[in-house]
Structure formats: structure tokens, C-alpha cells
């Protein structure tokens, strides 16, 4: 009977469930962050190139 009690106690123990939930939630947030960065990468590169071109074409004023 003692073996069945140990199995029942092990089955009902939920002490690590919150930790597992947090690990899964954190992994999902990190994965979503990587997906957003990957999706926005081309747009950011295009915008940075346009800004660089525009700023590179500016000639400084000699103070006149």
C-alpha cells in the first residue's frame, strides 16, 4: 500500500508547475521578439540607407 501512496503523492505534487509555466512563457516572449526583429530588418535597413544618403548629400555651411 505504501507504493501506491507514493505514486499518488507524486502525481498530485505541483511544486514545479509554476517554474515550467514561466520558462515556457519567457521562451515564447523571446521567440516573438526575434520574429519582430526579423520581420522589421529589411525596413530598417532601407530606412537607414535612405537617411545615410540624405545626410551624406548635405554640405556644411562655412558660417556665411
PDB file of N, CA, C and O in Angstrom:
ATOM      1  N   UNK A   1       0.816  -1.200   0.000  1.00  0.00           N
ATOM      2  CA  UNK A   1       0.000   0.000   0.000  1.00  0.00           C
ATOM      3  C   UNK A   1       0.856   1.260   0.000  1.00  0.00           C
ATOM      4  O   UNK A   1       0.423   2.305  -0.486  1.00  0.00           O
ATOM      5  N   UNK A   2       2.045   1.170   0.531  1.00  0.00           N
ATOM      6  CA  UNK A   2       2.899   2.332   0.617  1.00  0.00           C
ATOM      7  C   UNK A   2       3.336   2.797  -0.783  1.00  0.00           C
ATOM      8  O   UNK A   2       3.464   4.001  -1.007  1.00  0.00           O
ATOM      9  N   UNK A   3       3.563   1.888  -1.712  1.00  0.00           N
ATOM     10  CA  UNK A   3       3.963   2.242  -3.067  1.00  0.00           C
ATOM     11  C   UNK A   3       2.868   3.049  -3.749  1.00  0.00           C
ATOM     12  O   UNK A   3       3.162   4.030  -4.432  1.00  0.00           O
ATOM     13  N   UNK A   4       1.631   2.658  -3.581  1.00  0.00           N
ATOM     14  CA  UNK A   4       0.524   3.388  -4.186  1.00  0.00           C
ATOM     15  C   UNK A   4       0.382   4.790  -3.584  1.00  0.00           C
ATOM     16  O   UNK A   4       0.041   5.737  -4.293  1.00  0.00           O
ATOM     17  N   UNK A   5       0.640   4.921  -2.303  1.00  0.00           N
ATOM     18  CA  UNK A   5       0.604   6.237  -1.662  1.00  0.00           C
ATOM     19  C   UNK A   5       1.694   7.151  -2.218  1.00  0.00           C
ATOM     20  O   UNK A   5       1.461   8.341  -2.427  1.00  0.00           O
ATOM     21  N   UNK A   6       2.880   6.600  -2.458  1.00  0.00           N
ATOM     22  CA  UNK A   6       3.978   7.385  -3.013  1.00  0.00           C
ATOM     23  C   UNK A   6       3.658   7.824  -4.447  1.00  0.00           C
ATOM     24  O   UNK A   6       3.950   8.956  -4.832  1.00  0.00           O
ATOM     25  N   UNK A   7       3.070   6.939  -5.220  1.00  0.00           N
ATOM     26  CA  UNK A   7       2.699   7.268  -6.598  1.00  0.00           C
ATOM     27  C   UNK A   7       1.618   8.338  -6.609  1.00  0.00           C
ATOM     28  O   UNK A   7       1.667   9.268  -7.414  1.00  0.00           O
ATOM     29  N   UNK A   8       0.645   8.206  -5.717  1.00  0.00           N
ATOM     30  CA  UNK A   8      -0.428   9.196  -5.637  1.00  0.00           C
ATOM     31  C   UNK A   8       0.115  10.563  -5.222  1.00  0.00           C
ATOM     32  O   UNK A   8      -0.294  11.587  -5.769  1.00  0.00           O
ATOM     33  N   UNK A   9       1.040  10.580  -4.253  1.00  0.00           N
ATOM     34  CA  UNK A   9       1.642  11.828  -3.801  1.00  0.00           C
ATOM     35  C   UNK A   9       2.443  12.471  -4.938  1.00  0.00           C
ATOM     36  O   UNK A   9       2.364  13.683  -5.139  1.00  0.00           O
ATOM     37  N   UNK A  10       3.212  11.670  -5.681  1.00  0.00           N
ATOM     38  CA  UNK A  10       3.986  12.184  -6.803  1.00  0.00           C
ATOM     39  C   UNK A  10       3.067  12.756  -7.874  1.00  0.00           C
ATOM     40  O   UNK A  10       3.366  13.806  -8.442  1.00  0.00           O
ATOM     41  N   UNK A  11       1.976  12.100  -8.155  1.00  0.00           N
ATOM     42  CA  UNK A  11       1.022  12.547  -9.180  1.00  0.00           C
ATOM     43  C   UNK A  11       0.372  13.877  -8.800  1.00  0.00           C
ATOM     44  O   UNK A  11       0.114  14.710  -9.669  1.00  0.00           O
ATOM     45  N   UNK A  12       0.110  14.077  -7.523  1.00  0.00           N
ATOM     46  CA  UNK A  12      -0.571  15.293  -7.057  1.00  0.00           C
ATOM     47  C   UNK A  12       0.374  16.452  -6.771  1.00  0.00           C
ATOM     48  O   UNK A  12      -0.087  17.567  -6.526  1.00  0.00           O
ATOM     49  N   UNK A  13       1.681  16.220  -6.795  1.00  0.00           N
ATOM     50  CA  UNK A  13       2.649  17.272  -6.485  1.00  0.00           C
ATOM     51  C   UNK A  13       2.757  18.232  -7.664  1.00  0.00           C
ATOM     52  O   UNK A  13       3.030  17.807  -8.786  1.00  0.00           O
ATOM     53  N   UNK A  14       2.541  19.538  -7.414  1.00  0.00           N
ATOM     54  CA  UNK A  14       2.595  20.555  -8.458  1.00  0.00           C
ATOM     55  C   UNK A  14       3.620  21.639  -8.127  1.00  0.00           C
ATOM     56  O   UNK A  14       3.466  22.779  -8.564  1.00  0.00           O
ATOM     57  N   UNK A  15       4.637  21.312  -7.381  1.00  0.00           N
ATOM     58  CA  UNK A  15       5.581  22.337  -6.928  1.00  0.00           C
ATOM     59  C   UNK A  15       6.412  22.931  -8.059  1.00  0.00           C
ATOM     60  O   UNK A  15       6.846  24.076  -7.936  1.00  0.00           O
ATOM     61  N   UNK A  16       6.654  22.220  -9.146  1.00  0.00           N
ATOM     62  CA  UNK A  16       7.451  22.748 -10.236  1.00  0.00           C
ATOM     63  C   UNK A  16       6.635  23.289 -11.395  1.00  0.00           C
ATOM     64  O   UNK A  16       7.206  23.742 -12.387  1.00  0.00           O
ATOM     65  N   UNK A  17       5.329  23.254 -11.297  1.00  0.00           N
ATOM     66  CA  UNK A  17       4.474  23.650 -12.407  1.00  0.00           C
ATOM     67  C   UNK A  17       4.601  25.136 -12.737  1.00  0.00           C
ATOM     68  O   UNK A  17       4.577  25.509 -13.910  1.00  0.00           O
ATOM     69  N   UNK A  18       4.732  25.978 -11.732  1.00  0.00           N
ATOM     70  CA  UNK A  18       4.847  27.421 -11.963  1.00  0.00           C
ATOM     71  C   UNK A  18       6.165  27.734 -12.660  1.00  0.00           C
ATOM     72  O   UNK A  18       6.211  28.596 -13.537  1.00  0.00           O
ATOM     73  N   UNK A  19       7.220  27.053 -12.284  1.00  0.00           N
ATOM     74  CA  UNK A  19       8.515  27.257 -12.920  1.00  0.00           C
ATOM     75  C   UNK A  19       8.450  26.892 -14.395  1.00  0.00           C
ATOM     76  O   UNK A  19       8.965  27.622 -15.241  1.00  0.00           O
ATOM     77  N   UNK A  20       7.832  25.790 -14.699  1.00  0.00           N
ATOM     78  CA  UNK A  20       7.690  25.364 -16.093  1.00  0.00           C
ATOM     79  C   UNK A  20       6.870  26.390 -16.870  1.00  0.00           C
ATOM     80  O   UNK A  20       7.207  26.716 -18.008  1.00  0.00           O
ATOM     81  N   UNK A  21       5.816  26.893 -16.279  1.00  0.00           N
ATOM     82  CA  UNK A  21       4.994  27.923 -16.935  1.00  0.00           C
ATOM     83  C   UNK A  21       5.827  29.160 -17.265  1.00  0.00           C
ATOM     84  O   UNK A  21       5.734  29.692 -18.371  1.00  0.00           O
ATOM     85  N   UNK A  22       6.638  29.619 -16.315  1.00  0.00           N
ATOM     86  CA  UNK A  22       7.452  30.809 -16.536  1.00  0.00           C
ATOM     87  C   UNK A  22       8.505  30.573 -17.613  1.00  0.00           C
ATOM     88  O   UNK A  22       8.774  31.464 -18.419  1.00  0.00           O
ATOM     89  N   UNK A  23       9.098  29.392 -17.635  1.00  0.00           N
ATOM     90  CA  UNK A  23      10.106  29.086 -18.656  1.00  0.00           C
ATOM     91  C   UNK A  23       9.469  29.091 -20.040  1.00  0.00           C
ATOM     92  O   UNK A  23      10.037  29.648 -20.980  1.00  0.00           O
ATOM     93  N   UNK A  24       8.313  28.485 -20.173  1.00  0.00           N
ATOM     94  CA  UNK A  24       7.619  28.449 -21.463  1.00  0.00           C
ATOM     95  C   UNK A  24       7.186  29.848 -21.881  1.00  0.00           C
ATOM     96  O   UNK A  24       7.332  30.216 -23.047  1.00  0.00           O
ATOM     97  N   UNK A  25       6.660  30.626 -20.954  1.00  0.00           N
ATOM     98  CA  UNK A  25       6.240  31.994 -21.258  1.00  0.00           C
ATOM     99  C   UNK A  25       7.426  32.862 -21.669  1.00  0.00           C
ATOM    100  O   UNK A  25       7.326  33.630 -22.626  1.00  0.00           O
ATOM    101  N   UNK A  26       8.533  32.751 -20.967  1.00  0.00           N
ATOM    102  CA  UNK A  26       9.729  33.525 -21.306  1.00  0.00           C
ATOM    103  C   UNK A  26      10.269  33.132 -22.676  1.00  0.00           C
ATOM    104  O   UNK A  26      10.667  33.998 -23.454  1.00  0.00           O
ATOM    105  N   UNK A  27      10.286  31.845 -22.977  1.00  0.00           N
ATOM    106  CA  UNK A  27      10.748  31.387 -24.291  1.00  0.00           C
ATOM    107  C   UNK A  27       9.841  31.917 -25.399  1.00  0.00           C
ATOM    108  O   UNK A  27      10.323  32.271 -26.475  1.00  0.00           O
ATOM    109  N   UNK A  28       8.559  31.975 -25.153  1.00  0.00           N
ATOM    110  CA  UNK A  28       7.624  32.499 -26.154  1.00  0.00           C
ATOM    111  C   UNK A  28       7.850  33.994 -26.390  1.00  0.00           C
ATOM    112  O   UNK A  28       7.802  34.450 -27.532  1.00  0.00           O
ATOM    113  N   UNK A  29       8.093  34.749 -25.339  1.00  0.00           N
ATOM    114  CA  UNK A  29       8.335  36.188 -25.481  1.00  0.00           C
ATOM    115  C   UNK A  29       9.645  36.435 -26.234  1.00  0.00           C
ATOM    116  O   UNK A  29       9.706  37.312 -27.096  1.00  0.00           O
ATOM    117  N   UNK A  30      10.679  35.678 -25.920  1.00  0.00           N
ATOM    118  CA  UNK A  30      11.957  35.826 -26.620  1.00  0.00           C
ATOM    119  C   UNK A  30      11.797  35.458 -28.096  1.00  0.00           C
ATOM    120  O   UNK A  30      12.316  36.154 -28.969  1.00  0.00           O
ATOM    121  N   UNK A  31      11.085  34.375 -28.374  1.00  0.00           N
ATOM    122  CA  UNK A  31      10.839  33.974 -29.759  1.00  0.00           C
ATOM    123  C   UNK A  31      10.054  35.020 -30.519  1.00  0.00           C
ATOM    124  O   UNK A  31      10.349  35.285 -31.685  1.00  0.00           O
ATOM    125  N   UNK A  32       9.069  35.615 -29.889  1.00  0.00           N
ATOM    126  CA  UNK A  32       8.291  36.676 -30.525  1.00  0.00           C
ATOM    127  C   UNK A  32       9.158  37.899 -30.804  1.00  0.00           C
ATOM    128  O   UNK A  32       9.008  38.541 -31.843  1.00  0.00           O
ATOM    129  N   UNK A  33      10.053  38.221 -29.893  1.00  0.00           N
ATOM    130  CA  UNK A  33      10.976  39.332 -30.099  1.00  0.00           C
ATOM    131  C   UNK A  33      11.874  39.096 -31.305  1.00  0.00           C
ATOM    132  O   UNK A  33      12.080  40.003 -32.111  1.00  0.00           O
ATOM    133  N   UNK A  34      12.408  37.888 -31.437  1.00  0.00           N
ATOM    134  CA  UNK A  34      13.228  37.562 -32.600  1.00  0.00           C
ATOM    135  C   UNK A  34      12.416  37.641 -33.889  1.00  0.00           C
ATOM    136  O   UNK A  34      12.926  38.097 -34.913  1.00  0.00           O
ATOM    137  N   UNK A  35      11.175  37.208 -33.850  1.00  0.00           N
ATOM    138  CA  UNK A  35      10.323  37.260 -35.041  1.00  0.00           C
ATOM    139  C   UNK A  35      10.065  38.705 -35.468  1.00  0.00           C
ATOM    140  O   UNK A  35      10.065  39.010 -36.660  1.00  0.00           O
ATOM    141  N   UNK A  36       9.847  39.584 -34.507  1.00  0.00           N
ATOM    142  CA  UNK A  36       9.614  41.004 -34.819  1.00  0.00           C
ATOM    143  C   UNK A  36      10.868  41.630 -35.416  1.00  0.00           C
ATOM    144  O   UNK A  36      10.787  42.375 -36.392  1.00  0.00           O
ATOM    145  N   UNK A  37      12.019  41.333 -34.839  1.00  0.00           N
ATOM    146  CA  UNK A  37      13.274  41.875 -35.367  1.00  0.00           C
ATOM    147  C   UNK A  37      13.515  41.367 -36.783  1.00  0.00           C
ATOM    148  O   UNK A  37      13.923  42.138 -37.651  1.00  0.00           O
ATOM    149  N   UNK A  38      13.271  40.090 -37.029  1.00  0.00           N
ATOM    150  CA  UNK A  38      13.467  39.522 -38.363  1.00  0.00           C
ATOM    151  C   UNK A  38      12.510  40.168 -39.369  1.00  0.00           C
ATOM    152  O   UNK A  38      12.903  40.450 -40.501  1.00  0.00           O
ATOM    153  N   UNK A  39      11.283  40.400 -38.975  1.00  0.00           N
ATOM    154  CA  UNK A  39      10.288  40.978 -39.877  1.00  0.00           C
ATOM    155  C   UNK A  39      10.599  42.442 -40.188  1.00  0.00           C
ATOM    156  O   UNK A  39      10.330  42.902 -41.298  1.00  0.00           O
ATOM    157  N   UNK A  40      11.151  43.169 -39.245  1.00  0.00           N
ATOM    158  CA  UNK A  40      11.399  44.598 -39.435  1.00  0.00           C
ATOM    159  C   UNK A  40      12.795  44.887 -39.983  1.00  0.00           C
ATOM    160  O   UNK A  40      13.113  46.044 -40.258  1.00  0.00           O
ATOM    161  N   UNK A  41      13.625  43.873 -40.147  1.00  0.00           N
ATOM    162  CA  UNK A  41      15.014  44.071 -40.550  1.00  0.00           C
ATOM    163  C   UNK A  41      15.145  44.759 -41.907  1.00  0.00           C
ATOM    164  O   UNK A  41      15.921  45.705 -42.039  1.00  0.00           O
ATOM    165  N   UNK A  42      14.410  44.308 -42.911  1.00  0.00           N
ATOM    166  CA  UNK A  42      14.514  44.907 -44.244  1.00  0.00           C
ATOM    167  C   UNK A  42      14.070  46.365 -44.244  1.00  0.00           C
ATOM    168  O   UNK A  42      14.711  47.207 -44.873  1.00  0.00           O
ATOM    169  N   UNK A  43      13.004  46.663 -43.561  1.00  0.00           N
ATOM    170  CA  UNK A  43      12.515  48.039 -43.493  1.00  0.00           C
ATOM    171  C   UNK A  43      13.495  48.956 -42.791  1.00  0.00           C
ATOM    172  O   UNK A  43      13.697  50.095 -43.214  1.00  0.00           O
ATOM    173  N   UNK A  44      14.106  48.469 -41.719  1.00  0.00           N
ATOM    174  CA  UNK A  44      15.080  49.300 -41.005  1.00  0.00           C
ATOM    175  C   UNK A  44      16.323  49.531 -41.844  1.00  0.00           C
ATOM    176  O   UNK A  44      16.889  50.624 -41.826  1.00  0.00           O
ATOM    177  N   UNK A  45      16.754  48.513 -42.582  1.00  0.00           N
ATOM    178  CA  UNK A  45      17.928  48.665 -43.439  1.00  0.00           C
ATOM    179  C   UNK A  45      17.652  49.676 -44.546  1.00  0.00           C
ATOM    180  O   UNK A  45      18.495  50.524 -44.839  1.00  0.00           O
ATOM    181  N   UNK A  46      16.482  49.590 -45.156  1.00  0.00           N
ATOM    182  CA  UNK A  46      16.112  50.538 -46.212  1.00  0.00           C
ATOM    183  C   UNK A  46      16.048  51.957 -45.669  1.00  0.00           C
ATOM    184  O   UNK A  46      16.552  52.885 -46.302  1.00  0.00           O
ATOM    185  N   UNK A  47      15.439  52.135 -44.514  1.00  0.00           N
ATOM    186  CA  UNK A  47      15.334  53.461 -43.907  1.00  0.00           C
ATOM    187  C   UNK A  47      16.709  54.010 -43.539  1.00  0.00           C
ATOM    188  O   UNK A  47      16.982  55.189 -43.766  1.00  0.00           O
ATOM    189  N   UNK A  48      17.572  53.178 -42.979  1.00  0.00           N
ATOM    190  CA  UNK A  48      18.914  53.631 -42.602  1.00  0.00           C
ATOM    191  C   UNK A  48      19.717  54.040 -43.834  1.00  0.00           C
ATOM    192  O   UNK A  48      20.473  55.011 -43.791  1.00  0.00           O
ATOM    193  N   UNK A  49      19.555  53.303 -44.926  1.00  0.00           N
ATOM    194  CA  UNK A  49      20.253  53.657 -46.165  1.00  0.00           C
ATOM    195  C   UNK A  49      19.747  54.989 -46.704  1.00  0.00           C
ATOM    196  O   UNK A  49      20.547  55.816 -47.143  1.00  0.00           O
ATOM    197  N   UNK A  50      18.447  55.213 -46.680  1.00  0.00           N
ATOM    198  CA  UNK A  50      17.878  56.475 -47.163  1.00  0.00           C
ATOM    199  C   UNK A  50      18.349  57.651 -46.318  1.00  0.00           C
ATOM    200  O   UNK A  50      18.672  58.710 -46.856  1.00  0.00           O
ATOM    201  N   UNK A  51      18.390  57.476 -45.006  1.00  0.00           N
ATOM    202  CA  UNK A  51      18.862  58.542 -44.116  1.00  0.00           C
ATOM    203  C   UNK A  51      20.340  58.826 -44.373  1.00  0.00           C
ATOM    204  O   UNK A  51      20.751  59.985 -44.428  1.00  0.00           O
ATOM    205  N   UNK A  52      21.131  57.779 -44.529  1.00  0.00           N
ATOM    206  CA  UNK A  52      22.558  57.943 -44.783  1.00  0.00           C
ATOM    207  C   UNK A  52      22.808  58.690 -46.085  1.00  0.00           C
ATOM    208  O   UNK A  52      23.680  59.556 -46.152  1.00  0.00           O
ATOM    209  N   UNK A  53      22.047  58.358 -47.108  1.00  0.00           N
ATOM    210  CA  UNK A  53      22.180  59.036 -48.393  1.00  0.00           C
ATOM    211  C   UNK A  53      21.811  60.508 -48.271  1.00  0.00           C
ATOM    212  O   UNK A  53      22.500  61.378 -48.804  1.00  0.00           O
ATOM    213  N   UNK A  54      20.731  60.775 -47.572  1.00  0.00           N
ATOM    214  CA  UNK A  54      20.264  62.158 -47.414  1.00  0.00           C
ATOM    215  C   UNK A  54      21.265  62.982 -46.609  1.00  0.00           C
ATOM    216  O   UNK A  54      21.587  64.109 -46.987  1.00  0.00           O
ATOM    217  N   UNK A  55      21.748  62.437 -45.522  1.00  0.00           N
ATOM    218  CA  UNK A  55      22.691  63.159 -44.677  1.00  0.00           C
ATOM    219  C   UNK A  55      24.035  63.313 -45.391  1.00  0.00           C
ATOM    220  O   UNK A  55      24.704  64.335 -45.237  1.00  0.00           O
ATOM    221  N   UNK A  56      24.430  62.312 -46.163  1.00  0.00           N
ATOM    222  CA  UNK A  56      25.687  62.390 -46.894  1.00  0.00           C
ATOM    223  C   UNK A  56      25.695  63.453 -47.965  1.00  0.00           C
ATOM    224  O   UNK A  56      26.764  63.936 -48.340  1.00  0.00           O
ATOM    225  N   UNK A  57      24.537  63.832 -48.468  1.00  0.00           N
ATOM    226  CA  UNK A  57      24.442  64.845 -49.509  1.00  0.00           C
ATOM    227  C   UNK A  57      24.422  66.272 -48.988  1.00  0.00           C
ATOM    228  O   UNK A  57      24.413  67.217 -49.776  1.00  0.00           O
ATOM    229  N   UNK A  58      24.415  66.440 -47.682  1.00  0.00           N
ATOM    230  CA  UNK A  58      24.383  67.778 -47.086  1.00  0.00           C
ATOM    231  C   UNK A  58      25.796  68.332 -47.040  1.00  0.00           C
ATOM    232  O   UNK A  58      26.719  67.665 -46.573  1.00  0.00           O
ATOM    233  N   UNK A  59      25.958  69.555 -47.526  1.00  0.00           N
ATOM    234  CA  UNK A  59      27.273  70.206 -47.450  1.00  0.00           C
ATOM    235  C   UNK A  59      27.252  71.206 -46.305  1.00  0.00           C
ATOM    236  O   UNK A  59      26.304  71.980 -46.168  1.00  0.00           O
ATOM    237  N   UNK A  60      28.276  71.191 -45.499  1.00  0.00           N
ATOM    238  CA  UNK A  60      28.306  72.111 -44.355  1.00  0.00           C
ATOM    239  C   UNK A  60      28.448  73.568 -44.803  1.00  0.00           C
ATOM    240  O   UNK A  60      29.099  73.862 -45.805  1.00  0.00           O
ATOM    241  N   UNK A  61      27.849  74.440 -44.068  1.00  0.00           N
ATOM    242  CA  UNK A  61      27.924  75.868 -44.327  1.00  0.00           C
ATOM    243  C   UNK A  61      29.217  76.398 -43.698  1.00  0.00           C
ATOM    244  O   UNK A  61      29.581  76.000 -42.592  1.00  0.00           O
ATOM    245  N   UNK A  62      29.896  77.282 -44.394  1.00  0.00           N
ATOM    246  CA  UNK A  62      31.165  77.810 -43.899  1.00  0.00           C
ATOM    247  C   UNK A  62      30.958  78.935 -42.892  1.00  0.00           C
ATOM    248  O   UNK A  62      31.924  79.595 -42.509  1.00  0.00           O
ATOM    249  N   UNK A  63      29.757  79.162 -42.465  1.00  0.00           N
ATOM    250  CA  UNK A  63      29.489  80.201 -41.476  1.00  0.00           C
ATOM    251  C   UNK A  63      29.139  81.539 -42.099  1.00  0.00           C
ATOM    252  O   UNK A  63      29.154  82.559 -41.410  1.00  0.00           O
ATOM    253  N   UNK A  64      28.834  81.559 -43.355  1.00  0.00           N
ATOM    254  CA  UNK A  64      28.484  82.817 -44.048  1.00  0.00           C
ATOM    255  C   UNK A  64      27.049  83.160 -43.873  1.00  0.00           C
ATOM    256  O   UNK A  64      26.590  84.180 -44.388  1.00  0.00           O
TER     257      UNK A  64
END
